Amino acid sequence: MVIKSIRPLSLAKLSALLYAVLGLLVGAVFSVLAMVGGFASDSSHGSGIAAAMGIGGVIFFPILYGTMGFVASLVGAWLYNIAAGIMGGIELDVQPGSVEKIS
């Protein structure tokens, strides 16, 4: 089996979703760290900023990661298609009977 081309938009949408989930995880860690920092702060002003940063991280990181994943995958698939047109694609050895219809 030879992968001769990849639909760039299809790959980009899937990557955007996967990277957005990864960004949500990173945002959650950032949020927890910001809350810990806010609780450790002596002033009430610092805890308010930390809370805003924590909430912002859960919103900002998934959007940032999803957008970056979409653009990078779109460009990567486009470049792969150009290179595969020149070189012939990626050859895969698969076990007989294990391949399902790919649509």
VEXRO-907461 format. One record per atom (N, C-alpha, C): residue number from 1; residue in one letter; chain; y, z, x. Coordinates in steps of 0.02 Angstrom, whole numbers, plus 50000, padded with zeros to 5 digits. Layout:
BEGIN
 num residuo cadena north    up  east
 NUM       a      A     Y     Z     X
...
***
This chain:
BEGIN
 num residuo cadena north    up  east
   1       m      A 49942 50000 50043
   1       m      A 50000 50000 50000
   1       m      A 50062 50000 50046
   2       v      A 50110 49960 50028
   2       v      A 50172 49955 50067
   2       v      A 50231 49968 50021
   3       i      A 50274 50014 50041
   3       i      A 50336 50027 50005
   3       i      A 50387 49978 50031
   4       k      A 50404 49928 49989
   4       k      A 50450 49876 50011
   4       k      A 50522 49889 49991
   5       s      A 50532 49926 49937
   5       s      A 50601 49942 49917
   5       s      A 50601 50005 49876
   6       i      A 50659 50035 49874
   6       i      A 50671 50096 49835
   6       i      A 50731 50083 49791
   7       r      A 50727 50101 49728
   7       r      A 50784 50094 49684
   7       r      A 50835 50149 49702
   8       p      A 50891 50131 49731
   8       p      A 50939 50181 49756
   8       p      A 50963 50230 49703
   9       l      A 50979 50207 49643
   9       l      A 51005 50251 49592
   9       l      A 50951 50300 49568
  10       s      A 50889 50277 49564
  10       s      A 50834 50320 49543
  10       s      A 50824 50377 49594
  11       l      A 50822 50360 49657
  11       l      A 50815 50410 49710
  11       l      A 50875 50457 49711
  12       a      A 50935 50429 49702
  12       a      A 50996 50470 49705
  12       a      A 50998 50521 49648
  13       k      A 50977 50502 49588
  13       k      A 50977 50549 49532
  13       k      A 50927 50605 49543
  14       l      A 50868 50588 49568
  14       l      A 50818 50639 49582
  14       l      A 50841 50686 49637
  15       s      A 50869 50658 49689
  15       s      A 50894 50699 49745
  15       s      A 50952 50744 49722
  16       a      A 50995 50718 49680
  16       a      A 51051 50758 49655
  16       a      A 51025 50820 49618
  17       l      A 50974 50811 49577
  17       l      A 50945 50867 49542
  17       l      A 50914 50917 49590
  18       l      A 50875 50893 49637
  18       l      A 50842 50938 49685
  18       l      A 50893 50975 49728
  19       y      A 50944 50940 49751
  19       y      A 50995 50972 49791
  19       y      A 51038 51020 49750
  20       a      A 51049 51005 49687
  20       a      A 51087 51051 49644
  20       a      A 51048 51117 49634
  21       v      A 50982 51112 49627
  21       v      A 50941 51173 49622
  21       v      A 50945 51212 49687
  22       l      A 50941 51177 49743
  22       l      A 50949 51210 49808
  22       l      A 51018 51242 49814
  23       g      A 51070 51207 49791
  23       g      A 51137 51235 49791
  23       g      A 51144 51296 49747
  24       l      A 51107 51298 49692
  24       l      A 51107 51356 49648
  24       l      A 51077 51416 49685
  25       l      A 51024 51405 49722
  25       l      A 50994 51459 49761
  25       l      A 51041 51484 49816
  26       v      A 51073 51437 49851
  26       v      A 51121 51456 49903
  26       v      A 51180 51492 49870
  27       g      A 51204 51469 49813
  27       g      A 51259 51501 49778
  27       g      A 51241 51571 49755
  28       a      A 51178 51581 49734
  28       a      A 51156 51647 49713
  28       a      A 51156 51696 49772
  29       v      A 51132 51673 49830
  29       v      A 51133 51715 49890
  29       v      A 51205 51730 49909
  30       f      A 51248 51679 49908
  30       f      A 51319 51689 49923
  30       f      A 51350 51739 49875
  31       s      A 51332 51735 49811
  31       s      A 51359 51780 49761
  31       s      A 51338 51852 49774
  32       v      A 51275 51861 49790
  32       v      A 51251 51929 49805
  32       v      A 51286 51957 49866
  33       l      A 51294 51917 49918
  33       l      A 51328 51940 49978
  33       l      A 51402 51956 49964
  34       a      A 51433 51916 49922
  34       a      A 51503 51929 49904
  34       a      A 51509 51993 49864
  35       m      A 51462 52006 49819
  35       m      A 51464 52068 49780
  35       m      A 51452 52129 49825
  36       v      A 51406 52123 49872
  36       v      A 51394 52178 49919
  36       v      A 51457 52192 49960
  37       g      A 51489 52139 49982
  37       g      A 51552 52147 50019
  37       g      A 51607 52177 49976
  38       g      A 51609 52158 49913
  38       g      A 51659 52186 49868
  38       g      A 51647 52260 49855
  39       f      A 51584 52280 49847
  39       f      A 51570 52351 49837
  39       f      A 51584 52392 49900
  40       a      A 51577 52361 49958
  40       a      A 51590 52396 50021
  40       a      A 51665 52402 50035
  41       s      A 51705 52363 50000
  41       s      A 51777 52364 50010
  41       s      A 51808 52428 49982
  42       d      A 51859 52452 50016
  42       d      A 51892 52513 49995
  42       d      A 51943 52500 49939
  43       s      A 51968 52440 49934
  43       s      A 52020 52426 49883
  43       s      A 51991 52390 49823
  44       s      A 52024 52399 49767
  44       s      A 52002 52364 49706
  44       s      A 52019 52290 49710
  45       h      A 52070 52273 49749
  45       h      A 52090 52203 49757
  45       h      A 52034 52164 49792
  46       g      A 52003 52194 49842
  46       g      A 51949 52160 49878
  46       g      A 51888 52148 49835
  47       s      A 51872 52195 49791
  47       s      A 51814 52186 49748
  47       s      A 51826 52130 49696
  48       g      A 51888 52123 49673
  48       g      A 51904 52069 49626
  48       g      A 51897 52001 49659
  49       i      A 51920 51995 49721
  49       i      A 51914 51932 49757
  49       i      A 51840 51916 49770
  50       a      A 51802 51968 49788
  50       a      A 51731 51958 49802
  50       a      A 51694 51935 49739
  51       a      A 51711 51964 49682
  51       a      A 51679 51944 49619
  51       a      A 51696 51872 49602
  52       a      A 51759 51853 49612
  52       a      A 51779 51783 49599
  52       a      A 51743 51735 49646
  53       m      A 51736 51754 49709
  53       m      A 51700 51712 49757
  53       m      A 51626 51707 49738
  54       g      A 51598 51761 49714
  54       g      A 51528 51761 49694
  54       g      A 51515 51714 49636
  55       i      A 51557 51718 49586
  55       i      A 51551 51674 49527
  55       i      A 51565 51602 49548
  56       g      A 51615 51593 49590
  56       g      A 51632 51526 49615
  56       g      A 51575 51495 49655
  57       g      A 51539 51537 49693
  57       g      A 51483 51511 49732
  57       g      A 51427 51484 49689
  58       v      A 51414 51516 49633
  58       v      A 51360 51494 49589
  58       v      A 51380 51428 49554
  59       i      A 51445 51417 49546
  59       i      A 51468 51355 49515
  59       i      A 51480 51301 49568
  60       f      A 51511 51320 49624
  60       f      A 51532 51272 49675
  60       f      A 51474 51242 49714
  61       f      A 51427 51284 49737
  61       f      A 51374 51259 49780
  61       f      A 51328 51209 49746
  62       p      A 51306 51220 49683
  62       p      A 51265 51168 49651
  62       p      A 51301 51101 49643
  63       i      A 51365 51104 49627
  63       i      A 51403 51042 49620
  63       i      A 51410 51008 49688
  64       l      A 51427 51046 49740
  64       l      A 51434 51019 49807
  64       l      A 51369 50990 49833
  65       y      A 51315 51028 49829
  65       y      A 51250 51005 49854
  65       y      A 51225 50946 49813
  66       g      A 51232 50948 49748
  66       g      A 51210 50893 49706
  66       g      A 51247 50828 49721
  67       t      A 51312 50833 49730
  67       t      A 51352 50774 49747
  67       t      A 51333 50746 49815
  68       m      A 51326 50791 49864
  68       m      A 51308 50768 49931
  68       m      A 51238 50738 49931
  69       g      A 51191 50767 49895
  69       g      A 51124 50740 49891
  69       g      A 51123 50672 49858
  70       f      A 51162 50664 49805
  70       f      A 51167 50600 49770
  70       f      A 51193 50545 49817
  71       v      A 51249 50558 49849
  71       v      A 51280 50508 49892
  71       v      A 51236 50492 49953
  72       a      A 51209 50544 49985
  72       a      A 51167 50533 50044
  72       a      A 51104 50494 50026
  73       s      A 51073 50510 49970
  73       s      A 51012 50474 49950
  73       s      A 51028 50402 49928
  74       l      A 51084 50393 49896
  74       l      A 51103 50325 49875
  74       l      A 51113 50281 49937
  75       v      A 51149 50306 49986
  75       v      A 51161 50269 50048
  75       v      A 51095 50261 50086
  76       g      A 51055 50314 50089
  76       g      A 50991 50311 50125
  76       g      A 50944 50260 50096
  77       a      A 50939 50257 50030
  77       a      A 50894 50208 49997
  77       a      A 50920 50137 50009
  78       w      A 50985 50129 50006
  78       w      A 51014 50063 50019
  78       w      A 50999 50041 50090
  79       l      A 51008 50086 50139
  79       l      A 50993 50069 50208
  79       l      A 50918 50057 50218
  80       y      A 50876 50096 50184
  80       y      A 50804 50085 50189
  80       y      A 50786 50016 50165
  81       n      A 50814 49995 50109
  81       n      A 50799 49929 50082
  81       n      A 50819 49874 50130
  82       i      A 50875 49882 50164
  82       i      A 50896 49833 50214
  82       i      A 50846 49832 50272
  83       a      A 50829 49892 50298
  83       a      A 50783 49896 50355
  83       a      A 50713 49872 50335
  84       a      A 50690 49888 50275
  84       a      A 50624 49867 50252
  84       a      A 50622 49791 50243
  85       g      A 50678 49762 50224
  85       g      A 50681 49689 50219
  85       g      A 50672 49655 50287
  86       i      A 50696 49688 50339
  86       i      A 50691 49661 50406
  86       i      A 50623 49677 50437
  87       m      A 50601 49740 50430
  87       m      A 50541 49763 50464
  87       m      A 50478 49760 50421
  88       g      A 50484 49758 50356
  88       g      A 50426 49751 50314
  88       g      A 50406 49812 50274
  89       g      A 50440 49867 50280
  89       g      A 50425 49926 50239
  89       g      A 50380 49976 50274
  90       i      A 50361 50027 50237
  90       i      A 50318 50080 50262
  90       i      A 50248 50069 50235
  91       e      A 50199 50069 50280
  91       e      A 50129 50062 50259
  91       e      A 50100 50131 50247
  92       l      A 50065 50138 50191
  92       l      A 50032 50201 50173
  92       l      A 49957 50188 50166
  93       d      A 49917 50233 50195
  93       d      A 49845 50231 50183
  93       d      A 49831 50283 50129
  94       v      A 49800 50260 50075
  94       v      A 49784 50305 50020
  94       v      A 49710 50304 50007
  95       q      A 49685 50358 49981
  95       q      A 49614 50363 49966
  95       q      A 49600 50323 49903
  96       p      A 49548 50281 49904
  96       p      A 49532 50241 49845
  96       p      A 49519 50285 49784
  97       g      A 49545 50264 49728
  97       g      A 49535 50301 49666
  97       g      A 49585 50356 49654
  98       s      A 49626 50372 49704
  98       s      A 49674 50426 49695
  98       s      A 49744 50401 49675
  99       v      A 49752 50336 49673
  99       v      A 49817 50308 49658
  99       v      A 49822 50294 49583
 100       e      A 49872 50323 49552
 100       e      A 49885 50310 49481
 100       e      A 49937 50256 49476
 101       k      A 49944 50228 49417
 101       k      A 49995 50176 49407
 101       k      A 50064 50206 49416
 102       i      A 50103 50175 49459
 102       i      A 50172 50197 49472
 102       i      A 50219 50150 49435
 103       s      A 50262 50180 49394
 103       s      A 50308 50138 49356
 103       s      A 50377 50143 49383
***
